[in-house]
Amino acid sequence: MSEANESPAAAASDLKEKGLSRRTFIKGAVAAAGIAGFPYVHAQEKITLRYLGTAVNQSADIAKKFKEDTGIDIQYVPVTTDDVAKRIITQPNSFDIVDTEYFALKKLIPAGTLAGMDAKRIKLADKITPVLTRGEVNGKKIGDQGTAPKKVMFLTGPRSTEFSATPTEWMTLIPTTYNADTLGIRPDLIKRPIDSWAELLNPQFKGKAALLNIPAIGIMDSAMAIEAMGHVKYGDKGNMTKAEIDQTIKILIEAKRAGQFRAFWKDFNESVNLMASGEVVIQSMWSPAVTKVRTMGVACKFQPLKEGYRSWASGFGFPRSLQGKKLDAAYEFVNWFQDGWAGAYLMRQGYYSGVLETAKTHMQPYEWDYWIEGKAAAQDIKAPDGQLLEKAGTVRDGGSYNQRMGAIACWNAVMDENIYMVQKWNEFIAA
């Protein structure tokens, strides 16, 4: 049985395991209905929530729909992944809601600028996917190298700067989206099967490969390739030793000097342009970027690989300074986001929603079958903007939710040796 169809009894038993009784959650749901049941804040109050994040989840359609449903305005503050973290630490009063990645929490939570998210005010807290809360798919444990969300999901208290190893009612972030990432390829230009991360560094693709230039993520894509080639066996690709970092960077510098890489991209659109133009045929890529290339009528595949996926997850957090009506409105937005419309919208881009079952109610059965069940599309599959993504009969790259999320090898992470790693990565980029 998939998480999406988990029975109420199973959900209740999950809660007991987490130390959260069903009664706690029912009380929470009742409280939330009073505090944050939408529409609660009325248009005449003219509340505007400043939403900090990368542009990936910041959709004008989502903001418009939320305004229609609640009367609350969303003002997007789009910045790079690195700048999201900097703002949280140095300018916590410059936003009301932040959408950030779980892997960043090891450096964000100790700064003490984020509040613990009160699970009693999150109506569907008990429906959040076990992939994130327990590191399980269909009852089976998945790979947890790096910063698996379950390691940083809970805090010991509302203003704590310490993670709790067991579930509490104080959550670090409330999940927005997550995915299992792999390499993007141009099958029409490569013209042969690709089944290993090792291909990223294959000299056959000299001058036609690209890497993501966000050090914490780029080095993990590189490590997946280097380990697949048999050069280094890592203890934990998401938490390398200095010796492992040195070995990794040495191999990357050699590849760079040999002309392997066409580019090092930081921006989503850059990765799209590299792929669509054919300048690059294999690279680090994100699911919506692959989607974008396909809507341009260009062949592009998010290629499943035998070594598994590098995964990530993001979620909403609040600054500690948030209070009063703005805090109520922020909880209202999070509850609205989990209620399904936004989840379905983002799943049509190839992401997964933190609460699958509500997203399902906002999707057509053929869409759910394609995106989640891994079945051949019974009808043409459209992007959120209505553009054709896949023709009827196509199967999603990597198959079903359980196949893809069940094949995770590692998660995006901040290493203990992060400062050293970034220095070495910058040496590689400058080499």
N, C-alpha and C positions, 0 to 999 in steps of 0.2 A: 504493500500500500504506500502511495506517495505521501509526502508531507502535506500536499494540498488537500488530501482527503482524510487527514487524521481525524479520528472520531473524537467527540467530546470526552468520552471516557479515557481515551489514550492521552488526550491533552491534559486531563486532570491528573493522570498518573505521572505525566512529564513534570507537571508543576510540583507534585510531591517530591519527585527526585531533585528538583531544583531548590527545594526548601521554600517554595511559594505555594501556599495552599490555594485551592480553587476559591475558597471564601475570600481570601485576600484579594484575588483578582476580581471577583464579583463585586466586592465592596469598591475596588478601584474603578471598575467599569461604571458603577452607579455614580461614584464621585465624578468620574470623567464626564459622564453624560450631563451632569449639572454644571461642571466647570468648563468643559470643552466640547459639549455636544454642539454640532454646527447645524444651522447658523446661530451663533451665539453673539458675536460682536457685530453690531449693526453698522451699515455703511456710513450713517451720519457721524459716527465717532472718528471716521477717517484714520484708521490705524494703518500704518505702512510698516511692513516687516522687511528689514534689510537682510538679504539672503546672500551670504558669502560662500563662494565655491568656485570650482572650475566650471567652464561653460557646459560641461557634458550633460548634467541633469537640469540645467537652467533653461527650461523651455517656455517660450512666450505663451504657448497653448496651455501649459499647466498653470501659469500665473493667471491667465484669463479665466480658466474654469474655476479656480479657487475663488477669485473675485466674484464671479457669478454666484457661487454657492454660499459665500460667507460675507461678502462686502469688504473683505480685507485685501489691501494692496500688497503685492510682493515687488520689492525693488531688488533686482539682481545686481550683485557686485562680483563680476567674473574676473578671476585672477588665475595665475598658474598654480600648480600643485604646491610648489615650494612657497609661494607667497601666501597661500591659505594658512600654512603652518606659521609663517612669520607674523601674520596679522593676529592669529589666535593668541600668540605669546606676547606680542608688543602693542597691539591695538585692540584689546578685547571689547572696547566700547564702540568700535566702528561697525559692528554688525549685531543683529538680533538672533539670527539662526546661522549656523555654519554646516555645510555639507562637506565632511572631510573623510579621509580613509582611516580604517582601523589600524593600519600599519604605522600611522603617524603618532598614535596615542602614547607610545612609550616616551616620546619627547614632549608631547603636549600636556598630558595629565600632571607630570611633576611641576609644570609651570604654575598650576593652581588658578588658571583663568577660566576654566570651564566648570560648569555646575554638573553634579550628578543628575541624570534624567530620572524623574520619579516614575517608576513602572506603574504605580497606582493611577497615574494620570494618562497612561497609554492604554486605550481601550482594548487593543489587540495584542498586548504584550505577550500573552500566552500562546499566540498564534505565530510568533516569529519563527522562521525556519530553523530546525535543529542543525542545519549545515553551519550556521553561525553561532548558535548558543551552545551546542554540544559537539560540533565537529563530526556530525553523522549524516549519512545519506541512506535512507531506507533502513535505518537501524545499524548500518555498518560504519565503522570509523574510517575517516579519510585522512590523507596526508596532512601533517601539521607542521612541517618545517617552516621557519620564518614566523611571522606574527599572525598565527591563526586567530580569527576573531574571538573564539571561545577563551583565549588566554587573556584578553583585555576587554571583555564585554561588561564586566561588573566591577563596581567600586565598593569599598568597605563602608562608606557613608556618603551623605549628600554633598559634603565639601572635601571629601577625601582625595588625596593625591596617590593613593595606593590601590592597586588592582586586587580584587577578591578572587581567589582560586575557585570559590564556589558561588553559585548564583545568589544575588541579593536583590532588594527592590530598587537599588540605585545602579542605573545603567550608564555606561560611558557615552554611547551613541545609540540612537534608534535607527536600525538599518533602512537605507534607501534602496540601493542597488548593489549587486555583486555579480561576478562572472568568473568564468574559467578562461584565462587568456592563453593564446598560443601564437604562432607565427602567421602572418598574412602572406599569401603567395599569389603570383599571377600564373595560373596553371596553363594558360594559352601560350605564354612565353617560355615557361620551363619545360613543358612537353614531356614530363616523366613523373612517376609517383614520388612524393616527398613524405617520409614517415618518421623523420628524426630531427630533433633540435640541432644535431650536428651539422645539418645542411646550411645553417646560418653562417658557418665559418668554412664551408666548402669552397676551395679556390675556383671551382667551376663558376661560381657567382661573383667572381672578382669584379669590383666596381659596380655591382648591382644589388648589394646588400645594404641594409640600414638598421641602425640601432636607436632605441629610445634613449635620449640624453637626460633622463632623470636618474641620477646615480644609483639610488636605492633599488630602482626597478631594472634599469639597464644592466646592472651587474648581475642580477638574478637571471635575466634572459641569457646573458653571456655564460653564466655558470651552468645553466641547463644544457647549452651547446657544448661547453668544454667537458662536462661530465659525460655527456653522450658520446663524445669523441674518445673517451677513455684517458684523458690527460690528467684529470684531478678527480679524486673521490672525496666529496665534501662531507663533513660531519653534519652540517646544517647550512644549506645554501643561503638561508636567511639570516645566519649569524656566523659569518666566517671568522676564522682566526686570522691574525696578521699574515701568517705564512700562506694561507689560502688566498687572501687578497693579493699578495705579491705574485703568486703563481698565475692568478687569473689575469691581472693587469699585464704581466709579461707576455702572456699568450695574445692578449688583445692588441698590445702595441706591435707585436710581430705581424699580426694580421693586417693592422692598419697600414704599416709601412709597406706591406706587400700589395696595398691597394684594394683590400677587400671591401671597404665601406664607401658607399656613394654619399651617405649623409648620416648625421646624428640629429634626429628631430626632437623637438620639445612640444610642438603644437600639433594638435589633432589634424588641422587642415593641411599642414605640411606633409603629414604621413599620407593623407588622401592624394595630394598632388603628385608625390613621388611615385605612388603606385599607379594612379590613373594614367600618368604620362609614359609609364613603362621604363622610367629611369631606374627604378628599383623593381626587382622581381621577388624578393624575399626579405622580410623585415619584421621587427617588433611591431605589433599592431593592436588596435582596440576594436572590439566588435562593431561599434557604430561607424568606425572609419571604413571597415570592410563593406558595411551596408551602404555607406555613401558612395563608394566606388562602384558598387553594383547598380545603384540607381542611375549612375552616369552611363550605364550600358557597357561597362568594362568588366571582363571576367576577373573575379577576385575571390579567394577562398580563405576562410579562417581554418587553417589546416590542423586536424587532430594529429597528435604525434605520440609515438609509442611510449615515450618517457613520462607522458602526462602533462598536465596544465600548471601554469603559474596563476594563482588565483588572487583576488582582491575583493574587498568589500568596503562600502562607504556608508555613512550614516549621519543623522542630524544631531548636533549638539547645541547647547545654549551657553552664552557667557554668564558668569556668576552675577554680573551686574543687572541682568534682565529681571524685571519685577512688575507687579501690578497687571494692568490690562494688556500690556505688551507680552508679558509672560503667558497670560491666559491665551492670547491670540497665537502665540508661538506653539503652545501645546495643541491648539485647535488645528493649526496647519499640519503638524505631525500626524494627528489622528486622521485628518482629511486625506493626507498622503497615503496612509496605510489602508484607507477605506476602499481602494481598488482602481479608481479611475486613473490616477497617476501611475500606479503599478502596471496596469495594462498598457498604458501609453509607452512607458519605457521598455516593457517586454517586447513591444513591436520593433524596438531598435536592437533587440538581441540581448538585453540585460535580463536579470532576474529580479523579482520584487521580494522585499523582506517578508511580506505576507502573501503567499501564493494564492490562497483560496479566495481572497476578496478580488484580486486581479482577475481571476478566472471568471468571476461574474460579470466583468466588463469586456470580455473577449468572446468572439464567436467560437463555437465548438471547433471549427476547422483551424482557427488560429491557435487555440490551446493545443490541439493535436500536433500542429507543426512545431510550435516553439517549445513546448514542454514535453510532450509524449514522444517526440522524434518520429512522428508518422509522416508519410508523404502528404504534401499539401493537397487537400481535396478541391481547393479553389486557389486562384492567384493570391499570393501573399503581398499585402501592401504595407508600406512604411506609415508612420503616424500622419505624414503629410499627404497620404494617398498615392504616392509614387509606387510603381510596381517594383517589388523587391525580388520575388521569386515566382516563376510560373507554376501552375498546378502540376503536381507530380514530383516536385522537388522535395528532398529531405534535408533538414537542417544540418549544417556542418557539425560533426561530432555527435549527432543523434540526440537522445532524450536528455532531460534534466538529470536523471539519475546516472546516465552514462557519463555525462560531461562533469558534473560536480563530484561524481564518485571516482574520477580519475585525476584528482588534484595531487600534484607532487609537492608543491610548496606555496606559501603565501607571501605577498609583498611584506617587507619588514624594514625595521630600523635596527641595524646591528649594534652590538655592544661597542664594536670598533668603528662606529659610524664616521667619526671625524677623520680617522686614518683612511677609511675607505674612500671618502669624498676627495681627500687630497690625492690619493692614488688615481682615482677615476679622472680627476682634472688633469693629471699628468698624461694619462692616456689620450684625452681629448686634445691636449696641446701638442702631443708627440708628432 
